[in-house]
């Protein structure tokens, strides 16, 4: 039987994306799957701190091998915003409202460089590990594409002429910040399980 691994998220899009990357070597469960419906306060000041808060909360409560990610969009012209506040940048958790606020703040900016960052905190057999992925790119002026989620429709990764929201899922899952961090986790788990 495949080992159980809990991904500390309620986000169905993230779960689907990560499950596609992991294949069927692990029985991947979400917070919803294990009956955890509380909000874990993200009070850290970095992606790493917030990821650790989430994984530690699940491990302390259930004792499961688990991982959590904290990720977001970092825009140079906005001094690193939305950063750790990416999911609630506008004061709302509505992705469209958050995206529109970034575009509004970027309206007269020439400097459009940005990156997606993902930090994953893994607790495996009681030990804590961190993995980070980042993808450089730029912010376009209007949303393009229907796939993906969050800020995907306004982010073009360096070396491409498509936004994440225009890419096939398999392509995005190969080059995204979360994919890069997840590949490190998969390499780690192959050696340790």
Buried (B, 14 or more C-beta within 10 A) or exposed (E): EEEBBBBBBBBEEBBEBBBEBBEEEBEBBBBEBBEBEEEBEBEBEEBBBBBBBBBBBBBEEEEBBBBBBBBBBBBBBBEBBBBBBBBBBBEEEEBEEBBBBBBEBBEEEEEBEBBBBBBBBBBBEEEEBBBBBBBEBBBBEEBBBEBBBBBBBBBBBEEBEBBBBBBEEEBBBEBBBBBBBBBBBBEBBEEEE
